[in-house]
Amino acid sequence: MMEGGMRWVPDLCSNVKRDHMIEGAYACAEGTVINRIMGVVQSHHVGLVRAGVRIKIMERTDLHVKWSIEDGRCFVLAQQVVATIPAKAVRLEAGIFRRSKQRWNRWIGRIVLVESSHSGTVFTVKIHGECWTLKAYGPVMGARQPSIVWDAVNVVVDPQSVDLSIVNRKPWCHGVDHVLGL
């Protein structure tokens, strides 16, 4: 739903089921796993081709989100948002060494659950030093043998595959002038 050029978090539809073990962390819709993470807009950038924001997730994790400059998205500093990351966009790499593009989101994590589904193997990975998890489809890139629970992995997400929805219209601070430094 669009209102004034800003997108709002849609209500979960009847064809979506939640896993109640991790309340609000992800949803499954028609065989697709979707990660949902709440955060706060910390900074924004507009370049020649792309625009983007840096979202603060929990205590120490930053999530970078980018989109084409033609896309008319509008976010305000200190605004509460929900980042939606499809599990197919989360790539897992064996070990903790960097193998892919340096400009992508990258965190160290541990596999805490391995599940089989009709779409393939689904890994639940806890981000190191945080209390949130991401789900990803397997296999784990660079693994010499099938990955198991407790294996350390590098979690990689393309900033352009993340979608944002606004949770709260107003920033957490009292005035927009204060937030934007006006």
Secondary structure as UniProt FT lines:
FT   STRAND          2..3
FT   TURN            4..5
FT   STRAND          6..8
FT   TURN            14..15
FT   STRAND          16..18
FT   TURN            20..21
FT   TURN            23..25
FT   STRAND          26..29
FT   TURN            30..31
FT   STRAND          32..46
FT   STRAND          50..57
FT   TURN            58..60
FT   STRAND          61..68
FT   TURN            69..70
FT   TURN            77..78
FT   STRAND          80..86
FT   HELIX           87..89
FT   STRAND          90..94
FT   TURN            102..103
FT   STRAND          105..117
FT   TURN            118..119
FT   STRAND          120..127
FT   TURN            128..129
FT   STRAND          133..137
FT   TURN            149..150
FT   STRAND          152..157
FT   HELIX           159..161
FT   STRAND          163..166
FT   HELIX           176..180
//
